[in-house]
Amino acid sequence: MYIRKSTRSYKGRTYTNYVLVESVQTPKGPRQKTICSLGDLGPRPREEWLSLARKIEDALLGQGRLVDQGDAEVDAILRQVQERRQKAPPQPAGGGQLITVDPSRVTTEQHREAGPVHVGFQFWQRLDLDRILHDCGLPETMRQLACAMVLNRLIAPASEHAMPDWIRRTALIDILDADFDGVDDDRLYRVLDKLYPHRATIEAALVQRERNLFNLDTTVYLYDLTSTYFEGLCVRNDKAKRGYSRDQRPDCKQVVVGLVVNRDGFPITHEVFAGNTRDHTTLATMLDRLSERAGLKKGATIVIDRGMAYDENIAELRKRNLHYVVASRQPERDRWLADFEDTDGFTPVLRQPSPLNPTQKKSTIEVKTRTDDAQTYVLCRSEQRIAKDRAIRAKHEERLRADIDKLTQRIANGRLVDAAKINQAIGRLKERYPRAARYFDLTYDQGTLNAEFDADKHLHAERLDGCYLLKTSRKDLSGDELWRIYVLLTRADIDQTW
């Protein structure tokens, strides 16, 4: 409540009146409601007007202890207001009457998180995912469960077994107007089974929608792979095979997952390969998927890691009229040793710390470009990477030497005498430690295991520590720009993206 001044002129004279008003909310917005007239308030000093209004408000709210009992003026105003309210028509039910509440006795139940799922659902709608799934023939219940699963992956990733409890702890039941009380992990698995046959259609529609919504770049694509393993025999999964395990679980069957993202980090398409698939054999298949689902255009740039830097893959990219940026394999890097050691021509890459971490210290990168044949090479050198390369090599060498000693002991004790099996054991060591085995010449002759260390080759490798080589068909970009495009490949790191 507060006091408002009102003036009126009559026959040449100006009359002043003060009214006590309160602000009330109406369907047409806030309005001022007159409580009573206070006259001209002449006898009372102006600085006491607000105090008078507060005393009257406290008295009307039943807080008598705050009212001066001896203030006749306040008592008179209270009687006036009470008489006016008695004559007023009764308010309809629910008219906002005040009640007294003891906060210590208030309890709540069925708390539900609303904020994150509300924001996630807004993006679900903006991406038009409900319509995309509807066009795939999924009923409304399946679409609601798919939405809940997507939001879980976005907000608080959990297994299908733990997901139903999370769903019931959120406001998704109200937001989606769905009944999730009977949801269990079997129903969620069935949703995945229904989605899987439509993955190509969903990816194609989603890519198109994202391009329209976010104006995404369509000139650079980054491709990488990872593997995920299974516990069990997986007898009904044809793609579950044993192969190179990035999870250090060669005892388990696995599948290989390939993912393509654009330069903005948006996933474009994916494919699941058999677990024994070699990385460099997947490129042609992924280019086909990219053409089918994202409309891969001629002249686009494909960024791949050194695991796919084989001549047949480069030839495949050229045949499709695509550009490429790729890290060269080690044998190709070796022939540029003299250029790496020559410091002339290297220019630093200026790297800014992340806005989220202003104190971040970026590693120092220097680049130099060279042109040979139809390709441009970018020689990259990092002082901070030297220690990392040497530590990795030293760890592998230590493990290899320990296993060589064990193999030598087995031969000396007569536990391993068959020359064929000994040579097989040597081959397994070379396969297990490829980073270190290249510096050792392992042979077996007349009951003796020989392990000769190639010091010259080892010194040659040390001179290239901290150095790596990029090659590309692009001739319109500087070494700095090419390096920045290549490091975008970290956005295709599936272990981080998924």
C-alpha positions in Angstrom: 0.0 0.0 0.0 1.0 3.6 -0.5 -0.5 7.1 -0.4 -1.4 8.9 -3.7 -2.0 12.6 -4.0 -5.1 13.7 -5.9 -6.0 17.4 -6.8 -9.2 18.9 -8.2 -10.1 22.5 -9.2 -13.5 24.0 -8.5 -14.6 27.6 -8.9 -11.0 28.9 -9.0 -9.9 27.0 -6.0 -7.7 23.9 -5.9 -8.6 21.1 -3.4 -6.1 18.4 -2.4 -7.0 14.9 -1.2 -4.8 11.9 -0.3 -6.0 8.4 -0.8 -4.6 5.1 0.4 -4.3 2.7 -2.5 -2.9 -0.8 -3.1 -1.7 -2.4 -6.4 -3.8 -5.4 -7.5 -3.4 -7.8 -10.4 -6.3 -7.9 -12.9 -6.8 -9.8 -16.2 -5.9 -6.4 -17.9 -2.7 -6.0 -15.9 -1.9 -4.2 -12.6 -4.4 -1.7 -11.3 -4.6 0.7 -8.3 -7.4 0.0 -5.9 -8.5 2.7 -3.5 -8.7 1.6 0.1 -9.9 4.9 1.7 -9.6 8.6 1.6 -7.2 10.3 4.1 -8.3 13.9 3.5 -5.6 16.6 3.0 -3.3 15.2 5.8 -2.5 18.7 6.7 -1.9 18.2 10.4 0.6 15.4 9.8 4.2 16.1 8.5 4.9 14.8 5.1 7.7 12.4 6.3 5.1 10.6 8.4 2.8 9.7 5.5 4.6 6.5 4.5 4.7 5.4 8.2 0.9 6.0 8.4 0.4 3.8 5.2 2.5 1.0 6.7 0.7 1.1 10.0 -2.7 0.8 8.3 -1.5 -2.0 6.1 -0.1 -4.0 9.1 -3.4 -3.5 10.9 -5.4 -4.7 8.0 -3.2 -7.8 7.8 -3.9 -8.6 11.4 -0.5 -7.6 12.8 -1.9 -5.5 15.7 1.3 -5.5 17.6 2.8 -3.2 15.0 0.1 -0.5 15.4 0.3 2.2 18.0 -2.7 1.6 20.2 -3.0 5.3 21.1 -3.2 6.5 17.5 -6.8 7.6 17.1 -6.3 8.6 13.5 -5.3 5.0 12.5 -8.2 3.5 14.5 -10.7 5.8 12.6 -9.2 4.9 9.2 -9.4 1.2 10.1 -13.1 1.5 11.1 -13.8 3.3 7.8 -12.1 0.6 5.7 -13.9 -2.2 7.6 -17.3 -0.6 7.1 -16.5 -0.2 3.4 -15.5 -3.8 3.0 -18.7 -5.0 4.8 -20.8 -3.2 2.2 -18.8 -4.5 -0.7 -20.3 -7.5 -2.6 -18.8 -10.9 -1.6 -15.8 -12.2 -3.6 -16.1 -15.4 -5.7 -14.6 -18.6 -4.4 -10.8 -18.5 -4.6 -10.6 -14.8 -4.5 -7.2 -14.7 -3.0 -8.0 -14.5 0.7 -5.0 -14.3 3.0 -4.2 -17.2 5.3 -1.5 -17.8 7.9 1.1 -20.5 7.0 3.7 -22.0 9.4 6.7 -22.7 7.1 8.2 -25.3 9.6 5.1 -27.5 9.0 5.1 -27.4 5.2 6.3 -30.7 3.5 6.8 -31.5 -0.1 6.9 -34.8 -2.1 7.5 -36.2 -5.6 10.2 -33.6 -6.4 10.9 -33.4 -10.1 13.7 -31.7 -12.0 12.2 -29.5 -14.7 14.8 -27.0 -16.0 17.2 -29.2 -18.0 14.5 -31.4 -19.5 12.5 -28.3 -20.5 15.5 -26.8 -22.3 16.3 -30.1 -24.0 12.7 -30.6 -25.1 12.7 -27.2 -26.7 15.7 -28.3 -28.9 13.9 -31.6 -29.6 11.0 -29.5 -31.0 13.3 -27.1 -32.9 15.0 -30.0 -34.6 11.6 -31.4 -35.6 12.6 -34.8 -34.3 9.0 -35.8 -33.5 7.9 -35.3 -37.1 11.0 -37.2 -38.4 10.2 -40.2 -36.2 6.5 -39.9 -37.2 7.5 -40.1 -40.8 9.4 -43.3 -40.0 6.2 -44.9 -38.8 6.9 -44.8 -35.1 3.8 -44.5 -32.9 3.4 -41.7 -30.3 4.4 -43.9 -27.3 7.7 -44.9 -29.1 8.4 -41.3 -30.0 7.9 -40.2 -26.4 10.2 -42.8 -25.1 12.8 -41.9 -27.8 12.6 -38.3 -26.7 13.2 -39.3 -23.0 16.2 -41.4 -24.0 17.7 -38.7 -26.0 17.3 -36.1 -23.2 18.9 -38.6 -20.8 21.9 -38.9 -23.0 22.1 -35.1 -23.2 21.6 -34.4 -19.5 22.6 -37.3 -17.3 23.7 -40.3 -19.4 22.7 -43.6 -17.9 22.2 -47.2 -18.9 18.8 -48.4 -20.1 18.5 -50.2 -16.8 18.9 -47.0 -14.7 17.1 -44.7 -17.1 13.5 -45.4 -16.0 14.2 -44.1 -12.5 15.8 -41.0 -13.9 12.8 -40.4 -16.2 10.4 -40.6 -13.2 12.6 -38.1 -11.2 12.1 -35.4 -13.9 9.1 -33.4 -15.2 9.1 -35.4 -18.5 5.8 -37.0 -17.5 4.2 -33.5 -17.5 6.1 -32.0 -20.4 5.3 -35.0 -22.7 1.9 -35.7 -21.1 2.9 -39.3 -21.0 2.6 -42.2 -18.5 6.1 -43.5 -17.7 5.1 -45.4 -14.5 5.4 -48.8 -16.1 8.5 -48.1 -18.2 11.4 -50.6 -17.7 14.6 -51.4 -19.5 13.0 -53.9 -21.9 10.7 -51.2 -23.3 13.7 -49.0 -23.9 15.6 -51.7 -25.7 12.6 -52.3 -27.9 12.6 -48.6 -28.8 16.3 -49.0 -29.9 15.3 -52.0 -32.0 12.6 -49.9 -33.8 15.0 -47.0 -34.4 17.9 -49.0 -35.8 16.3 -49.9 -39.2 15.5 -46.2 -39.8 19.0 -44.8 -38.9 19.8 -43.7 -42.4 16.5 -41.8 -42.9 16.8 -40.2 -39.4 20.4 -39.1 -40.0 19.6 -37.6 -43.5 16.6 -35.7 -42.2 18.4 -34.5 -39.1 21.4 -33.3 -41.1 19.1 -31.3 -43.4 17.2 -29.8 -40.5 20.5 -28.8 -38.7 21.8 -27.1 -41.8 18.7 -25.0 -42.2 18.6 -24.2 -38.5 22.3 -23.5 -37.8 23.6 -22.7 -41.3 26.2 -25.4 -41.0 29.4 -25.7 -43.1 29.4 -28.3 -45.8 33.0 -28.1 -47.1 35.0 -29.9 -44.4 34.3 -33.3 -42.9 36.3 -35.1 -40.2 36.3 -38.9 -39.9 37.6 -41.1 -37.0 36.9 -44.5 -35.5 36.8 -46.2 -32.2 35.8 -49.6 -30.8 33.5 -50.9 -28.1 33.6 -54.3 -26.6 31.1 -56.8 -25.3 31.1 -59.1 -22.2 29.9 -62.5 -23.4 30.0 -64.7 -26.4 27.7 -62.6 -28.7 26.8 -65.6 -30.8 23.9 -63.8 -32.4 25.9 -60.7 -33.3 27.6 -61.2 -36.7 29.7 -58.1 -36.4 31.1 -58.9 -32.9 34.7 -60.1 -33.7 38.0 -60.0 -31.9 40.4 -57.3 -33.3 42.6 -54.4 -32.3 41.1 -53.1 -29.0 41.4 -49.5 -28.1 40.0 -50.4 -24.7 42.8 -52.8 -24.0 40.4 -55.8 -24.0 41.7 -58.1 -26.7 40.0 -61.0 -24.9 36.5 -59.6 -25.7 34.6 -59.4 -28.9 34.0 -55.9 -30.2 32.6 -53.8 -33.0 34.3 -50.8 -34.7 32.3 -47.6 -34.9 33.0 -44.9 -37.5 31.8 -41.3 -37.1 31.8 -38.3 -39.4 31.4 -34.8 -38.0 31.5 -31.4 -39.7 33.9 -28.6 -38.8 31.4 -27.3 -36.3 31.4 -30.6 -34.4 27.9 -31.7 -35.5 27.7 -35.5 -36.1 26.8 -36.2 -39.7 26.7 -40.0 -40.1 28.0 -43.1 -38.6 28.5 -46.8 -39.4 29.2 -49.9 -37.4 31.8 -52.3 -38.8 32.8 -55.8 -37.7 35.2 -55.9 -34.8 38.1 -57.2 -36.9 37.9 -54.5 -39.6 41.1 -52.6 -40.2 40.7 -48.8 -40.0 42.0 -48.0 -43.5 39.6 -50.3 -45.2 36.5 -48.3 -44.0 37.0 -45.1 -45.8 35.3 -46.0 -49.1 32.2 -47.2 -47.2 32.0 -44.0 -45.1 32.3 -41.9 -48.2 29.3 -43.7 -49.7 27.3 -43.2 -46.5 28.3 -39.5 -46.5 27.1 -39.1 -50.1 23.8 -41.0 -49.4 22.9 -39.2 -46.1 24.5 -35.8 -46.3 24.9 -35.1 -50.0 28.7 -35.1 -50.2 29.7 -32.6 -52.9 32.8 -32.6 -55.1 35.6 -30.4 -53.8 34.8 -31.0 -50.1 37.7 -31.7 -47.8 38.0 -34.9 -45.9 40.2 -34.9 -42.7 41.6 -38.3 -41.6 44.2 -39.6 -39.2 47.4 -41.4 -40.0 45.7 -44.8 -39.4 44.0 -44.3 -42.8 46.9 -42.6 -44.6 47.4 -45.3 -47.2 48.0 -44.8 -50.9 44.8 -46.6 -51.9 42.7 -44.2 -49.7 44.4 -41.1 -51.1 43.7 -42.5 -54.6 40.0 -43.1 -53.6 39.6 -39.5 -52.5 41.2 -38.2 -55.7 38.9 -40.4 -57.8 35.9 -38.9 -56.1 37.2 -35.3 -56.7 37.6 -34.7 -53.0 40.4 -32.8 -51.2 42.1 -34.3 -48.1 44.1 -33.4 -45.1 45.9 -36.3 -43.5 48.7 -37.0 -41.1 51.5 -39.0 -42.9 52.7 -42.3 -41.7 56.1 -42.5 -40.0 58.1 -43.8 -43.0 57.0 -40.9 -45.1 58.0 -38.5 -42.3 61.5 -39.8 -42.2 62.5 -38.5 -45.6 61.9 -34.9 -44.3 64.4 -35.2 -41.5 66.7 -32.5 -42.9 63.9 -30.1 -43.3 62.7 -30.7 -39.7 66.2 -30.0 -38.4 66.6 -26.8 -40.4 64.9 -24.1 -38.3 64.6 -21.7 -41.2 61.1 -21.4 -42.6 59.2 -22.4 -39.4 56.6 -20.0 -38.3 54.7 -20.1 -35.0 51.0 -20.9 -34.8 49.3 -18.3 -32.6 46.9 -20.1 -30.3 44.5 -18.4 -27.9 43.5 -20.0 -24.6 39.9 -21.2 -24.2 37.4 -18.5 -23.1 36.4 -20.9 -20.3 40.0 -21.2 -19.1 41.9 -17.9 -19.6 44.9 -19.2 -17.7 45.3 -22.2 -20.0 48.8 -22.7 -21.5 48.7 -23.9 -25.1 51.6 -26.0 -26.5 53.9 -24.2 -28.9 53.5 -25.2 -32.5 55.6 -24.3 -35.5 54.8 -25.1 -39.1 56.7 -25.1 -42.4 55.2 -25.8 -45.8 56.8 -27.7 -48.7 55.4 -28.7 -52.1 56.3 -32.0 -53.7 54.6 -33.7 -56.7 50.9 -32.8 -56.5 50.7 -32.4 -52.7 51.5 -29.8 -50.1 53.3 -31.0 -47.0 53.1 -29.2 -43.6 56.0 -29.9 -41.3 54.8 -29.5 -37.7 57.1 -29.3 -34.7 56.2 -29.0 -31.0 58.7 -28.6 -28.2 56.2 -29.9 -25.6 55.6 -33.0 -27.6 59.2 -34.1 -27.5 59.0 -35.3 -23.9 55.8 -37.1 -24.6 57.1 -39.0 -27.6 60.2 -40.1 -25.7 58.3 -41.2 -22.7 55.9 -43.3 -24.8 58.8 -44.9 -26.6 60.8 -45.5 -23.4 57.7 -47.2 -21.8 57.3 -49.6 -24.8 61.0 -50.3 -24.9 61.0 -51.2 -21.2 58.1 -53.6 -21.6 59.6 -55.2 -24.8 63.0 -55.8 -23.1 61.2 -57.4 -20.1 59.3 -59.8 -22.4 62.5 -60.6 -24.4 64.1 -61.6 -21.1 61.1 -63.8 -20.2 61.3 -65.5 -23.7 65.0 -66.0 -23.3 64.5 -67.6 -19.9 61.9 -69.9 -21.3 64.3 -71.0 -24.0 67.2 -71.5 -21.6 65.1 -73.6 -19.2 64.0 -75.9 -22.0 60.3 -74.9 -21.6 60.3 -73.7 -25.3 62.4 -75.7 -27.8 60.4 -75.8 -31.0 61.9 -73.3 -33.4 58.6 -72.6 -35.1 56.9 -71.8 -31.8 59.8 -69.6 -30.8 59.5 -67.6 -34.1 55.8 -67.3 -33.5 56.6 -65.8 -30.0 59.0 -63.4 -31.6 56.3 -62.3 -34.1 53.8 -61.7 -31.3 56.3 -59.5 -29.5 56.8 -57.4 -32.7 53.0 -57.2 -33.0 52.5 -56.2 -29.4 55.2 -53.5 -29.3 55.4 -52.0 -32.8 56.7 -48.7 -31.5 59.8 -50.3 -29.9 60.3 -53.5 -32.0 61.5 -51.5 -35.0 64.7 -50.7 -33.1 65.4 -54.4 -32.3 66.5 -57.2 -34.7 65.1 -60.3 -33.0 66.3 -63.7 -34.4 66.6 -67.2 -33.2 69.5 -69.4 -34.2 70.8 -72.6 -32.8 69.1 -72.4 -29.4 69.9 -68.8 -28.8 67.6 -65.8 -29.0 69.5 -62.7 -30.4 68.1 -59.2 -29.7 70.4 -56.6 -31.4 69.6 -53.0 -30.7 69.8 -50.6 -33.7 71.3 -47.5 -32.2 71.4 -45.6 -35.4 67.7 -46.1 -36.1 66.9 -45.2 -32.5 68.9 -41.9 -32.8 67.2 -41.1 -36.0 63.8 -41.5 -34.2 64.9 -39.2 -31.4 65.8 -36.5 -33.8 62.2 -36.6 -35.1 60.6 -36.5 -31.6 58.0 -33.8 -31.4 57.6 -33.6 -35.2 54.8 -34.8 -37.4 53.9 -34.4 -41.1 50.6 -33.4 -42.7 49.9 -33.7 -46.4 47.0 -32.3 -48.4 45.8 -31.7 -51.9 44.7 -28.1 -51.0 47.0 -25.5 -52.4 45.0 -22.4 -51.4 45.7 -22.6 -47.7 48.7 -21.6 -45.6 50.5 -24.0 -43.2 48.8 -22.3 -40.3 45.3 -22.8 -41.8 46.0 -26.4 -42.7 47.2 -27.2 -39.2 44.1 -25.7 -37.7 41.8 -27.8 -40.0 43.7 -30.9 -39.0 43.4 -30.4 -35.3 39.6 -30.1 -35.8 39.9 -33.9 -36.0 39.7 -33.9 -32.2 36.0 -33.0 -32.6 35.5 -36.4 -34.3 37.0 -38.2 -31.3 34.1 -40.6 -30.7 35.2 -41.3 -27.1 34.5 -37.6 -26.4 31.6 -37.1 -28.8 29.6 -40.1 -27.6 
